[in-house]
Amino acid sequence: MEAQIMFDLLGHAGIKAKIFNENAQGGLGEIPFTHAYPEVWVMNDSDIERGRTVVSSYENAPIETGVSVCGSCGEENPRNFQLCWNCGAGLENASLPDSAQ
């Protein structure tokens, strides 16, 4: 899954990439596990530094573990959600639950 996330992030940045070994995990036991790891390759050498920046930004992004309460329906949502999973309302004005304040 993480290889696909990296591939998508690179694509959104306009960097052409390719995933290798994406289906190799089915061969575990027959091939060494190190040969079954998915790999994301940047296709153009001129994009390597920009690609490293994209990957670094992803790897160093803060992990959001809190929750916010939807102002429309009162449902708790992960704080990194932009829309309420229950009613679809925007969470830009959501509040923290009483226990987190």
C-alpha positions as CSV (number, residue, x, y, z in Angstrom):
1,M,0.0,0.0,0.0
2,E,2.8,2.4,0.9
3,A,4.4,2.0,-2.5
4,Q,1.1,2.9,-4.2
5,I,0.8,6.0,-1.9
6,M,4.3,7.0,-3.0
7,F,3.5,6.4,-6.6
8,D,0.4,8.5,-6.4
9,L,2.2,11.4,-4.5
10,L,4.9,11.4,-7.2
11,G,2.3,11.5,-9.9
12,H,0.5,14.4,-8.3
13,A,3.8,16.2,-8.3
14,G,4.2,15.6,-12.0
15,I,6.9,13.0,-11.6
16,K,6.7,10.0,-13.8
17,A,7.3,6.8,-11.7
18,K,6.8,3.0,-11.9
19,I,6.1,0.4,-9.3
20,F,8.2,-2.8,-9.6
21,N,7.5,-6.1,-7.7
22,E,3.9,-5.0,-6.9
23,N,2.7,-8.6,-7.2
24,A,5.8,-10.4,-6.1
25,Q,4.6,-11.0,-2.5
26,G,2.7,-14.1,-3.8
27,G,6.1,-15.6,-4.5
28,L,7.3,-15.4,-0.9
29,G,8.9,-18.6,0.1
30,E,9.9,-19.4,-3.5
31,I,12.0,-16.2,-3.8
32,P,13.9,-14.3,-1.2
33,F,11.8,-11.8,0.7
34,T,14.1,-9.0,-0.3
35,H,13.2,-9.6,-3.9
36,A,9.5,-9.3,-3.1
37,Y,9.6,-5.8,-1.8
38,P,7.7,-3.3,-3.9
39,E,9.9,-0.6,-5.3
40,V,9.0,2.8,-6.7
41,W,11.4,4.1,-9.3
42,V,11.5,7.6,-10.6
43,M,11.7,7.3,-14.4
44,N,13.6,10.5,-15.2
45,D,16.9,11.2,-13.6
46,S,16.1,15.0,-13.7
47,D,13.2,14.3,-11.3
48,I,15.2,12.4,-8.6
49,E,15.7,15.3,-6.2
50,R,12.1,16.5,-6.5
51,G,11.1,12.9,-5.9
52,R,13.2,12.7,-2.8
53,T,11.6,15.9,-1.5
54,V,8.1,14.4,-2.1
55,V,9.0,11.2,-0.2
56,S,10.7,13.1,2.6
57,S,7.7,15.3,3.1
58,Y,5.5,12.2,3.3
59,E,7.8,10.4,5.7
60,N,8.2,13.5,8.0
61,A,4.5,14.6,8.1
62,P,3.2,14.8,11.6
63,I,0.9,11.9,12.6
64,E,-2.5,13.2,13.6
65,T,-4.1,11.0,16.3
66,G,-6.8,13.3,17.7
67,V,-10.5,13.6,16.9
68,S,-12.8,16.4,16.1
69,V,-16.5,16.6,16.5
70,C,-18.7,17.4,13.5
71,G,-20.7,20.6,14.0
72,S,-23.6,19.3,11.9
73,C,-24.2,15.8,13.3
74,G,-22.0,15.6,16.4
75,E,-20.1,12.6,15.1
76,E,-16.4,12.1,16.1
77,N,-14.0,12.1,13.1
78,P,-10.2,11.7,12.9
79,R,-8.7,15.2,13.1
80,N,-7.1,14.9,9.7
81,F,-10.4,14.3,7.9
82,Q,-11.8,17.2,5.9
83,L,-15.3,15.9,5.6
84,C,-17.4,14.1,8.2
85,W,-17.5,10.4,7.5
86,N,-21.1,10.2,8.8
87,C,-22.9,13.2,7.1
88,G,-20.4,14.6,4.6
89,A,-20.3,18.1,6.2
90,G,-17.1,20.1,6.1
91,L,-15.0,19.8,9.3
92,E,-13.2,23.2,9.0
93,N,-15.2,24.5,12.0
94,A,-15.3,21.2,14.0
95,S,-14.6,21.2,17.7
96,L,-12.5,19.0,19.9
97,P,-14.4,16.7,22.2
98,D,-14.8,17.9,25.8
99,S,-12.3,15.2,27.0
100,A,-9.5,16.6,24.7
101,Q,-10.0,20.3,25.7
